[in-house]
């Protein structure tokens, strides 16, 4: 499998810095048919509509349609804002999504693929073939997980026939992806969902979040001179009692900051309000250490994580580089890595020592935020357990029979060109995280270690 060296990432950063941020005057229009590099997607832009087509080498299924809401701007039914920018050249463009980081390259093609002009059969075997090809052509991690996907096809396709029931097919699909142990892989059929996490870890459910938050407030934050919840309860900040200037910031997700149907901009506003309240000029000057607790974090928007990182540095740096698998039969071929920058925000910023608490229930955007702090200028130490090990945006693939397959196709690379997928981001200092024993004994070893580490650093004047 090809790797990306630090030199390649540096060159990619330089190229990105030199590229214009917006389309210049006189650029050609964007109407037409475009194939996306990676992602198995074709887009048809026609006047006021952006129509998605989900493609494999054996299928084309019409996906979501978005309405035009401005020049090159389209809005999906759930309020996600897509921006298409033309260039460079008549046959190139890029697509950006407001809640995601990075861009997707588009190449103009003459017309829709032939499969898009005819209906896809809905029988069980066709649905099986679309399911199998969706993973075969997009999933990046078969080799790393020791899975022979061709062998999986050979073993399971023989079990599918014209009379295979929907329930049986759902079970077959679930069995096919079960050995991946990938929290970004799922099979959905209405209310029936198959998904699982890495062995030995726990999914960050609402019930677990509620239990842990109550424990932390009663055990760790008791007597705090200041504590406040923000963003629909997803963010908590406290000045720690008797800690000589330490603060505690708990983030249980990068979504759900306001009502479910609110646009992304509303979630940004809720986050900014929280950060403006917490990271005041006075507090950023007197804080001698900050604990960021991500141990129960269900993910969400990577862009919100970057927005927080921008309040934690005075120096621009690269958080990570993002790339997607970009060949249906060669998992070693990818799109060009796009460096994702952290640019210092306007206003007060905290630049002192940070202790990041992580565990197996730190998932997805919780992990990309953790990764965004690895190269943060200044002292940052990770304490707890390894994160879940899933970073990619997810592809939602509609199957002919109405089921949905969900899978990753991207990698988030560190400065050495490596990814933490599968194993997760390891801690610098290993401590138990919300084990049965810790709950029973009212212990929080990772939190206590963070307080101690930050206090020692402050005492040493570092």
C-alpha positions as CSV (number, residue, x, y, z in Angstrom):
1,X,0.0,0.0,0.0
2,X,1.4,3.4,-0.9
3,X,2.3,5.8,1.9
4,X,2.5,9.6,1.9
5,X,5.8,11.0,3.1
6,X,6.2,14.2,5.1
7,X,7.7,15.8,1.9
8,X,4.6,15.0,-0.1
9,X,2.4,16.5,2.6
10,X,4.6,19.6,2.6
11,X,4.3,20.0,-1.1
12,X,0.6,19.5,-0.9
13,X,0.4,22.3,1.7
14,X,2.4,24.6,-0.5
15,X,0.2,23.9,-3.5
16,X,-3.0,24.5,-1.4
17,X,-1.6,27.8,-0.1
18,X,-0.9,29.0,-3.6
19,X,-4.4,28.1,-4.9
20,X,-7.0,30.8,-5.1
21,X,-9.6,30.5,-2.3
22,X,-12.6,31.5,-4.5
23,X,-13.4,31.3,-8.2
24,X,-12.1,34.2,-10.2
25,X,-14.2,36.2,-12.7
26,X,-14.7,34.8,-16.1
27,X,-14.6,31.2,-14.9
28,X,-16.9,28.8,-16.9
29,X,-20.3,27.7,-15.5
30,X,-20.7,24.7,-13.4
31,X,-23.8,23.2,-15.0
32,X,-23.2,19.7,-16.5
33,X,-22.2,16.3,-15.3
34,X,-19.2,15.8,-12.9
35,X,-17.5,12.7,-11.6
36,X,-16.1,13.0,-8.1
37,X,-12.5,11.7,-7.4
38,X,-13.1,8.9,-5.0
39,X,-16.5,8.6,-3.2
40,X,-18.2,6.6,-6.1
41,X,-20.3,9.6,-7.0
42,X,-21.5,11.4,-10.1
43,X,-23.2,14.8,-9.8
44,X,-25.6,16.4,-12.4
45,X,-25.9,20.2,-12.0
46,X,-28.8,21.6,-14.0
47,X,-30.0,25.1,-13.3
48,X,-31.5,25.0,-9.8
49,X,-30.8,21.4,-8.9
50,X,-27.7,19.3,-7.9
51,X,-28.6,15.6,-8.3
52,X,-26.4,12.9,-6.8
53,X,-25.9,9.5,-8.4
54,X,-24.2,6.7,-6.4
55,X,-22.2,4.6,-8.7
56,X,-20.3,1.3,-8.7
57,X,-18.9,-0.6,-11.6
58,X,-22.2,-2.5,-11.8
59,X,-24.8,0.1,-10.8
60,X,-26.0,3.7,-10.7
61,X,-28.6,4.6,-8.1
62,X,-30.2,8.1,-7.9
63,X,-29.4,9.7,-4.6
64,X,-30.3,13.0,-2.9
65,X,-31.3,16.1,-4.8
66,X,-30.2,19.5,-3.5
67,X,-31.7,22.9,-4.4
68,X,-29.7,25.9,-5.5
69,X,-29.7,28.6,-2.9
70,X,-27.0,30.9,-4.3
71,X,-24.3,31.1,-6.9
72,X,-22.7,27.7,-6.8
73,X,-24.4,27.0,-3.5
74,X,-26.9,24.2,-2.9
75,X,-28.8,23.1,0.2
76,X,-29.8,19.5,0.9
77,X,-33.1,18.5,2.4
78,X,-31.5,18.3,5.9
79,X,-30.0,21.8,5.6
80,X,-26.4,20.8,4.7
81,X,-24.9,23.5,2.5
82,X,-22.8,22.4,-0.5
83,X,-20.6,24.8,-2.4
84,X,-19.3,24.0,-5.9
85,X,-16.4,26.1,-7.2
86,X,-15.2,25.9,-10.8
87,X,-11.6,25.5,-11.9
88,X,-8.8,25.4,-12.5
89,X,-9.8,25.0,-16.1
90,X,-13.2,24.3,-17.7
91,X,-13.3,20.6,-16.8
92,X,-12.3,20.8,-13.1
93,X,-14.2,21.9,-10.0
94,X,-14.4,21.3,-6.3
95,X,-17.2,20.5,-3.8
96,X,-17.2,21.6,-0.2
97,X,-19.6,20.8,2.6
98,X,-20.2,23.3,5.4
99,X,-19.9,20.8,8.3
100,X,-16.9,18.9,6.9
101,X,-13.3,19.8,6.4
102,X,-11.5,19.6,3.0
103,X,-12.9,19.5,-0.5
104,X,-13.8,16.9,-3.1
105,X,-12.3,17.2,-6.6
106,X,-14.8,17.1,-9.5
107,X,-14.0,16.2,-13.2
108,X,-16.4,17.1,-16.0
109,X,-17.7,14.1,-18.0
110,X,-19.8,14.2,-21.2
111,X,-22.8,12.5,-19.9
112,X,-24.2,10.3,-17.1
113,X,-23.0,6.7,-17.1
114,X,-25.2,4.3,-19.0
115,X,-26.3,2.6,-15.8
116,X,-27.9,5.9,-14.6
117,X,-30.4,5.9,-17.5
118,X,-32.0,2.6,-16.6
119,X,-33.7,1.3,-13.5
120,X,-31.7,-1.0,-11.2
121,X,-33.4,-4.3,-10.5
122,X,-34.5,-4.7,-6.9
123,X,-34.0,-8.5,-6.5
124,X,-31.8,-9.9,-3.7
125,X,-28.9,-10.8,-5.9
126,X,-28.6,-7.3,-7.5
127,X,-28.8,-5.7,-4.0
128,X,-26.1,-8.1,-2.9
129,X,-23.9,-7.2,-5.9
130,X,-24.3,-3.4,-5.2
131,X,-23.5,-4.0,-1.5
132,X,-20.4,-6.0,-2.2
133,X,-19.1,-3.6,-4.9
134,X,-19.7,-0.6,-2.7
135,X,-17.2,-1.9,-0.2
136,X,-14.9,-3.5,-2.8
137,X,-14.5,-0.2,-4.6
138,X,-14.4,2.3,-1.6
139,X,-13.4,0.6,1.7
140,X,-9.7,1.3,2.4
141,X,-8.9,-1.1,5.2
142,X,-9.4,-4.7,4.1
143,X,-5.7,-5.4,4.1
144,X,-5.1,-3.8,7.5
145,X,-7.9,-5.9,9.0
146,X,-6.8,-9.1,7.2
147,X,-10.1,-9.5,5.3
148,X,-10.2,-11.1,1.8
149,X,-13.3,-9.4,0.4
150,X,-13.3,-11.5,-2.7
151,X,-13.5,-14.6,-0.5
152,X,-16.4,-13.0,1.4
153,X,-18.3,-12.6,-1.9
154,X,-17.6,-16.2,-2.9
155,X,-18.9,-17.6,0.5
156,X,-22.0,-15.4,0.8
157,X,-23.3,-14.8,-2.7
158,X,-24.2,-18.5,-3.1
159,X,-26.6,-18.1,-0.2
160,X,-28.6,-15.4,-2.0
161,X,-31.3,-16.3,-4.5
162,X,-34.6,-14.8,-5.8
163,X,-36.5,-16.0,-2.8
164,X,-34.1,-14.8,-0.2
165,X,-36.2,-12.8,2.3
166,X,-35.4,-9.3,3.4
167,X,-34.6,-10.4,6.9
168,X,-32.3,-13.1,5.6
169,X,-30.5,-10.6,3.3
170,X,-30.1,-8.2,6.2
171,X,-28.5,-11.0,8.2
172,X,-26.1,-11.9,5.3
173,X,-25.0,-8.3,4.9
174,X,-24.4,-8.1,8.7
175,X,-22.4,-11.3,8.8
176,X,-20.3,-10.1,5.8
177,X,-19.1,-6.9,7.6
178,X,-19.1,-8.2,11.1
179,X,-15.3,-9.2,11.0
180,X,-14.4,-5.6,10.2
181,X,-15.2,-4.4,13.7
182,X,-15.4,-0.9,12.3
183,X,-17.7,1.6,14.0
184,X,-18.1,3.5,10.7
185,X,-19.6,0.5,9.1
186,X,-23.4,-0.2,9.4
187,X,-26.3,-1.9,7.6
188,X,-29.7,-0.3,7.9
189,X,-33.1,-1.5,7.0
190,X,-35.7,0.8,8.5
191,X,-35.4,0.5,12.3
192,X,-33.1,-2.5,12.0
193,X,-29.5,-1.5,12.3
194,X,-26.3,-3.6,12.5
195,X,-23.2,-1.8,13.8
196,X,-20.5,-2.6,16.2
197,X,-17.4,-1.1,17.8
198,X,-13.9,-2.3,18.3
199,X,-13.7,-5.2,20.7
200,X,-13.2,-4.1,24.3
201,X,-14.8,-0.7,23.8
202,X,-18.3,0.8,24.3
203,X,-20.4,2.9,22.0
204,X,-20.9,6.4,23.5
205,X,-24.7,6.2,23.9
206,X,-26.8,8.9,25.5
207,X,-27.3,6.7,28.6
208,X,-23.5,6.3,29.0
209,X,-23.0,10.0,28.5
210,X,-25.6,10.9,31.2
211,X,-24.1,8.4,33.6
212,X,-20.5,9.7,33.1
213,X,-21.5,13.3,33.3
214,X,-23.3,12.8,36.6
215,X,-20.2,11.0,37.9
216,X,-17.8,13.7,36.8
217,X,-19.9,16.5,38.2
218,X,-20.2,14.8,41.6
219,X,-16.7,13.4,41.9
220,X,-14.4,15.6,39.9
221,X,-16.1,19.0,39.8
222,X,-17.5,19.1,43.3
223,X,-16.8,22.5,44.8
224,X,-15.9,24.1,41.5
225,X,-16.1,27.9,41.9
226,X,-17.5,28.1,38.4
227,X,-19.3,25.5,36.2
228,X,-21.7,25.9,33.3
229,X,-23.2,23.8,30.5
230,X,-23.4,25.0,27.0
231,X,-24.6,23.9,23.5
232,X,-27.6,21.9,24.6
233,X,-25.6,20.3,27.4
234,X,-22.9,18.8,25.0
235,X,-20.2,21.1,26.4
236,X,-19.4,21.7,30.1
237,X,-16.7,24.0,31.5
238,X,-15.5,24.4,35.1
239,X,-12.8,26.1,36.9
240,X,-11.4,23.3,39.1
241,X,-11.5,23.7,42.8
242,X,-8.1,24.1,44.6
243,X,-6.2,23.5,41.4
244,X,-4.1,26.6,41.2
245,X,-5.6,27.8,37.9
246,X,-6.7,24.7,36.1
247,X,-9.8,24.5,33.9
248,X,-11.9,21.6,32.7
249,X,-13.7,21.4,29.3
250,X,-15.9,18.4,28.6
251,X,-17.1,17.9,25.1
252,X,-19.5,14.9,24.5
253,X,-19.9,15.5,20.8
254,X,-19.5,17.7,17.8
255,X,-23.2,17.8,17.0
256,X,-26.5,18.4,18.7
257,X,-25.5,21.9,19.9
258,X,-29.0,23.1,19.1
259,X,-32.2,21.7,17.6
260,X,-32.0,18.7,15.3
261,X,-33.3,20.5,12.3
262,X,-31.2,23.6,12.8
263,X,-28.6,24.5,10.0
264,X,-24.9,24.0,10.6
265,X,-24.5,27.8,11.1
266,X,-26.7,27.5,14.2
267,X,-24.4,24.9,15.7
268,X,-21.4,27.1,15.0
269,X,-23.1,30.0,16.7
270,X,-23.8,27.8,19.8
271,X,-20.2,26.7,19.9
272,X,-18.8,30.2,19.5
273,X,-21.1,31.4,22.3
274,X,-19.7,28.7,24.6
275,X,-16.1,29.5,23.7
276,X,-16.6,33.2,24.0
277,X,-18.0,32.7,27.5
278,X,-15.3,30.3,28.6
279,X,-12.1,31.6,26.9
280,X,-12.3,35.2,28.1
281,X,-9.2,37.4,28.1
282,X,-9.0,37.2,31.9
283,X,-9.4,33.4,32.0
284,X,-6.9,32.7,29.1
285,X,-4.3,34.7,31.0
286,X,-4.7,33.1,34.4
287,X,-5.2,29.5,33.3
288,X,-2.1,27.4,34.0
289,X,-3.6,24.2,32.6
290,X,-6.6,23.0,30.7
291,X,-8.1,19.5,30.8
292,X,-10.2,18.6,27.7
293,X,-12.3,15.5,28.4
294,X,-13.3,13.6,25.2
295,X,-13.7,10.2,26.8
296,X,-17.4,10.0,25.9
297,X,-17.6,11.7,22.6
298,X,-19.9,10.4,19.8
299,X,-18.4,12.6,17.0
300,X,-20.2,14.8,14.5
301,X,-18.6,17.7,12.6
302,X,-14.8,17.7,12.1
303,X,-15.1,21.4,11.2
304,X,-16.4,22.2,14.7
305,X,-13.3,20.4,16.2
306,X,-11.0,22.6,14.0
307,X,-13.0,25.6,15.2
308,X,-12.1,24.8,18.8
309,X,-8.5,24.1,18.0
310,X,-8.3,27.6,16.5
311,X,-9.0,29.0,20.0
312,X,-6.0,27.0,21.4
313,X,-3.1,28.3,19.5
314,X,-1.3,31.6,18.5
315,X,0.5,29.9,15.6
316,X,-0.9,28.4,12.4
317,X,-0.3,24.7,11.9
318,X,-1.5,21.7,10.0
319,X,-4.0,19.5,12.0
320,X,-3.8,16.5,9.5
321,X,-4.1,15.8,5.9
322,X,-7.2,14.1,4.4
323,X,-7.4,11.8,1.4
324,X,-9.9,9.3,0.0
325,X,-9.5,6.0,-1.7
326,X,-9.6,6.7,-5.5
327,X,-9.6,3.4,-7.5
328,X,-12.2,0.7,-7.7
329,X,-9.7,-2.2,-7.7
330,X,-6.6,-0.7,-6.2
331,X,-7.0,0.2,-2.5
332,X,-3.5,1.7,-2.6
333,X,-4.5,4.6,-4.8
334,X,-5.9,7.8,-3.2
335,X,-6.8,11.4,-3.9
336,X,-4.1,13.9,-3.3
337,X,-3.8,14.6,0.4
338,X,-5.4,17.9,1.4
339,X,-3.8,19.6,4.4
340,X,-6.3,20.9,6.9
341,X,-5.0,24.0,8.7
342,X,-5.6,25.4,12.1
343,X,-5.5,29.2,11.9
344,X,-5.6,31.2,15.2
345,X,-9.0,32.7,15.8
346,X,-9.6,36.3,16.5
347,X,-10.0,37.2,20.1
348,X,-8.7,35.6,23.3
349,X,-7.0,32.2,22.9
350,X,-5.6,29.8,25.4
351,X,-2.1,28.6,24.5
352,X,-0.9,26.9,27.7
353,X,-0.5,23.2,28.6
354,X,-3.4,20.9,27.8
355,X,-4.2,17.4,29.0
356,X,-6.6,15.5,26.6
357,X,-8.6,12.6,28.1
358,X,-9.5,9.9,25.6
359,X,-10.8,6.4,25.6
360,X,-12.4,3.8,23.4
361,X,-15.7,5.8,23.5
362,X,-13.9,8.7,21.8
363,X,-15.3,8.3,18.3
364,X,-15.0,9.9,14.8
365,X,-14.9,13.7,15.1
366,X,-13.8,13.2,18.7
367,X,-10.8,11.5,17.3
368,X,-10.1,14.0,14.5
369,X,-10.2,16.7,17.1
370,X,-7.7,14.7,19.2
371,X,-5.5,14.4,16.1
372,X,-5.8,18.1,15.5
373,X,-4.1,18.7,18.8
374,X,-1.2,16.4,18.3
375,X,1.0,19.0,16.5
376,X,-0.5,21.9,18.4
377,X,2.3,24.3,19.4
378,X,2.8,24.1,23.2
379,X,2.5,21.2,25.6
380,X,-0.3,18.7,25.0
381,X,-0.4,15.3,26.7
382,X,-3.0,12.6,26.1
383,X,-4.1,10.5,29.1
384,X,-6.4,7.5,29.3
385,X,-6.9,4.8,26.6
386,X,-6.7,4.7,22.8
387,X,-9.5,6.2,20.8
388,X,-12.0,4.1,18.8
389,X,-10.0,4.2,15.5
390,X,-12.6,5.6,13.0
391,X,-11.9,9.0,11.3
392,X,-13.5,9.1,7.9
393,X,-16.7,10.8,6.8
394,X,-19.1,8.0,6.0
395,X,-20.5,7.1,2.6
396,X,-24.2,6.2,2.8
397,X,-25.0,3.9,-0.1
398,X,-28.6,3.2,-1.1
399,X,-29.2,-0.3,-2.1
400,X,-31.8,-1.3,-4.8
401,X,-34.1,-2.9,-2.3
402,X,-34.2,0.2,0.0
403,X,-31.6,-0.9,2.5
404,X,-28.6,1.3,3.2
405,X,-24.9,0.4,3.5
406,X,-22.7,2.8,5.5
407,X,-18.9,2.7,5.2
408,X,-15.8,4.9,5.4
409,X,-13.5,5.7,2.4
410,X,-11.1,8.3,3.7
411,X,-7.9,8.5,5.8
412,X,-6.8,11.3,8.1
413,X,-3.0,11.3,7.9
414,X,-0.5,12.5,10.5
415,X,2.6,14.4,9.5
416,X,4.4,11.1,8.9
417,X,1.8,10.1,6.4
418,X,0.3,7.4,8.6
419,X,-3.3,6.9,9.8
420,X,-4.6,5.8,13.2
421,X,-7.6,3.9,11.8
422,X,-8.3,0.6,13.5
423,X,-6.0,1.0,16.5
424,X,-7.0,4.5,17.4
425,X,-4.8,7.3,18.8
426,X,-2.8,6.0,21.7
427,X,-2.4,8.0,25.0
428,X,1.0,9.2,26.2
429,X,0.0,8.1,29.7
430,X,-2.3,5.0,30.1
431,X,-5.0,5.1,32.8
432,X,-8.3,3.2,33.2
433,X,-11.3,5.0,31.8
434,X,-14.7,4.6,33.4
435,X,-14.3,0.9,34.2
436,X,-16.7,-0.9,36.5
437,X,-14.1,-0.8,39.3
438,X,-13.5,2.9,38.9
439,X,-17.2,3.6,39.2
440,X,-17.6,1.3,42.2
441,X,-14.6,2.8,44.0
442,X,-15.5,6.4,42.9
443,X,-12.2,6.8,41.2
444,X,-11.3,8.7,38.1
445,X,-7.6,7.8,37.5
446,X,-7.3,9.6,34.2
447,X,-8.7,12.9,35.5
448,X,-6.5,12.7,38.6
449,X,-3.5,12.0,36.5
450,X,-4.3,15.0,34.3
451,X,-4.6,17.3,37.3
452,X,-1.3,16.0,38.7
453,X,0.5,16.4,35.3
454,X,-0.6,19.9,34.7
455,X,0.2,20.9,38.3
456,X,3.7,19.5,38.0
457,X,4.2,21.4,34.8
458,X,3.0,24.6,36.3
459,X,5.3,24.1,39.4
460,X,8.2,23.6,37.1
461,X,7.4,26.7,35.2
462,X,7.1,24.9,31.9
